[in-house]
């Protein structure tokens, strides 16, 4: 989910850079926010399905 949010933030930053506008926050700040979201995603934060997969593997091993 955080990777999707990062993609949206990167898209908005890209559009702002192309148009040359600003809404009070710089393009660099948006890029930093996108990188933080990607880092959290890579760290396992916001991935709800990871715990479900581990439970599935354990239940399959018992059979």
N, C-alpha and C positions, 0 to 999 in steps of 0.2 A: 504494500500500500504506500509506503514511503517512497518507493522508486517511482510510482505514478505521480506523486506530488512533486518529486524532484524534476520529472520530465515536464510537468506543467510550468514550474518555476523557470526552468531553463528556456522553455518556449516563450514565456513572457519576456524574459531578459533578452532573448534573441530579437523579438519583435521591437522592443524598445530601442535596442542598438541599431536596428535597421531604420527605424523611423526617426530616431534622434530625439525622442521625447523623454521626459522624466516626470514621475509622479511624486517626487519628494524623496525617493529612495534611488540610489545609484544602481547602475547595471552591475557594478562590481559586488555590491551588497546582495543583489539577487543571485549572482553566480555563487557567492559564498554560502548563501542559504541552500541553494540546490546541492552544493557539495556536502554540506552538513547532513541534509536529508539522505543523500546516497551513502554517506558513512554510517549513519544510523541503520539503514537498510542492510548494509553489508555486515554490520555488527549483530544482526539478528533482532533488532528492535522493530516491532510492528509486523512481524511475520507470525500470524496466528496459526498457520498450518504446520509449523515445525513440530510442535508438541503432539499434534494428531498423528503425524507420520511415525514418530517414535513409539507411540502407543500401539499403532498398527503392527510395527515390526516385532514388538515384544509379544503381542498376542499370537502372531503367526509362528513364533519360535516355540511356543508352549505346546503346540499341537503335535 
